[in-house]
Amino acid sequence: MKVILKTDIKGVGKKDEVINASDGYARNFLFPKNLAVEANSENMNKLNGKQNSVKFQKDQEKEAAKKIAEKLSKISLRVKVQSGENGKIFGGVSSKEIAQELEKEYKIKVDKKKIELKETIKTLGTKEVEIRLYEGVVGKIKLEIISK
């Protein structure tokens, strides 16, 4: 019997997946516990509509991320920090500070977790920083770290 799972079930399948289950398993376990519904034409149409809606939403989010990536490629962000005589920074520039500067200067809100820094920046100069905006969409900004 073909059924559509309503939730993730370990060892069986993921939510909204169509699987073949034995009649007894479906009627005695999945249906009474409301874990699945029968894969008839009505339920399959609902599932297809839901999947199309999710795909459309993801496409919209990806397009928005591409537009932001395009804006970011034109940005040269300046961060002013205190530094010593030899160009070393007191403390460091972290992804949190970069996100705050982007929002303050350019009104672009980016989650600090999406900014790719292997470690905090501890020297003056120009760096190129990658920002993972969406799956497969990466924006790059030029980051200038200058002394106050």
C-alpha positions in Angstrom: 0.0 0.0 0.0 1.4 3.4 -0.9 1.3 6.0 1.9 2.4 9.6 2.3 4.3 10.2 5.6 3.2 13.1 7.7 6.4 13.0 9.9 9.9 11.7 9.8 10.0 8.0 11.0 13.3 6.5 11.7 14.1 3.6 9.4 11.0 4.2 7.3 11.2 7.6 5.6 11.1 11.4 5.8 8.1 13.8 6.0 6.1 14.2 2.7 7.7 11.1 1.2 5.7 8.5 -0.6 6.6 5.0 0.5 5.3 1.4 0.0 4.2 0.0 3.4 2.6 -3.3 4.1 -1.2 -3.2 4.6 -1.0 -4.3 8.2 1.7 -1.8 9.1 -0.2 1.1 7.5 -3.6 0.2 8.9 -2.5 -0.8 12.4 0.3 1.6 13.1 0.7 4.5 10.7 -2.9 5.5 10.2 -4.1 5.2 13.9 -1.1 7.2 15.1 -1.7 9.8 12.4 1.8 9.3 11.0 0.7 8.8 7.4 -2.2 9.1 5.0 -3.1 6.9 2.1 -1.6 8.0 -1.2 -4.9 8.4 -3.1 -5.3 11.0 -5.9 -6.7 13.7 -3.6 -3.8 13.4 -1.1 -1.2 13.2 -3.9 -2.6 16.4 -5.4 -2.3 18.1 -2.0 1.3 16.9 -1.7 2.2 18.1 -5.2 0.7 21.5 -4.5 2.6 21.8 -1.2 5.9 20.7 -3.0 5.3 23.3 -5.7 4.7 26.0 -3.2 7.9 25.1 -1.3 9.9 25.1 -4.5 8.5 28.5 -5.6 9.4 30.0 -2.2 12.9 28.6 -2.4 13.3 30.0 -5.8 12.2 33.4 -4.6 14.7 33.3 -1.7 17.5 32.3 -4.0 16.7 35.2 -6.4 16.7 37.6 -3.4 20.1 36.2 -2.3 21.5 36.7 -5.8 20.5 40.3 -5.7 22.1 40.8 -2.3 25.3 39.1 -3.6 25.4 41.5 -6.5 25.1 44.5 -4.2 27.8 43.0 -1.9 30.3 42.6 -4.8 30.3 46.4 -5.2 30.9 47.2 -1.5 34.2 48.1 0.0 33.6 48.1 3.7 35.9 50.1 6.0 36.3 49.1 9.6 38.3 51.5 11.9 40.1 49.8 14.8 42.8 50.7 17.2 46.2 49.3 16.4 49.8 49.2 17.5 52.9 50.6 15.8 53.6 47.4 13.8 50.1 47.1 12.3 48.7 44.6 14.9 45.1 45.2 16.0 44.2 45.4 19.7 41.7 42.5 19.9 40.5 41.6 16.4 37.8 42.1 13.8 35.2 39.3 14.0 32.2 38.3 11.8 29.9 40.0 14.3 31.6 43.4 13.8 31.5 42.9 10.0 27.8 42.2 10.1 27.1 45.3 12.3 29.1 47.5 10.0 27.3 46.2 6.9 23.9 46.9 8.5 25.0 50.3 9.8 26.6 51.6 6.6 24.7 49.9 3.8 21.4 48.7 5.5 22.2 45.1 4.5 21.3 42.6 7.2 23.5 39.5 7.2 23.7 36.8 9.8 27.1 36.7 11.4 27.2 32.9 11.1 27.1 33.2 7.3 30.3 35.3 7.2 33.2 33.0 6.3 36.2 33.9 8.5 38.6 31.2 9.4 39.7 33.2 12.4 39.4 36.8 13.6 41.3 39.4 11.6 44.3 40.7 13.6 46.2 42.8 11.1 45.6 46.0 9.1 45.0 45.9 5.4 42.6 44.8 2.7 40.9 41.4 2.8 38.3 39.7 0.7 35.5 38.1 2.8 32.9 35.6 1.6 29.4 35.6 2.8 27.2 32.5 2.3 23.8 34.0 1.6 22.0 30.9 0.4 22.7 27.4 -0.8 25.0 27.9 -3.8 25.0 31.7 -3.5 28.1 33.4 -2.2 28.7 37.1 -1.9 32.1 38.7 -1.6 33.0 42.0 0.0 36.2 43.9 0.1 37.1 44.6 3.7 39.5 47.4 4.5 40.8 47.5 8.1 42.3 50.8 8.9 43.7 52.4 12.0 41.8 55.2 13.9 
